[in-house]
Amino acid sequence: MIDHLVLFTVKEEASPEDVDDMLQSLRALRSNVPSVIDLSVGENFSERGGPYTHGLFARFQTPDDLQAYLKHPDHRAAADKLNTFANSDRIVVDYDHGI
């Protein structure tokens, strides 16, 4: 199993409506991209997350499935919104946890 984690910070100037639209686009990837096993995204409520306001988690069967997700048109559209409404200083981690 492959886990894909993204930590990001929403720009201060992003409106609540823009942030909601971005999050809905990201959440829709769970049902719109066939290779996604699980996906969640939400606002960080902990002070332990440093400067990151939000996190995304997605799970895939194989590295190829992750690559298919990254190339999928719906992912590209959601990533465009993320690039518009979130700062570029984000953390992305992909790892195989062997289950």
PyMOL commands that set and color helices and strands:
alter all, ss='L'
color gray80, all
select helices_A, chain A and resi 16-32+47-49+63-71+73-85
alter helices_A, ss='H'
color red, helices_A
select strands_A, chain A and resi 2-8+38-43+54-60+91-96
alter strands_A, ss='S'
color yellow, strands_A
deselect
rebuild
show_as cartoon
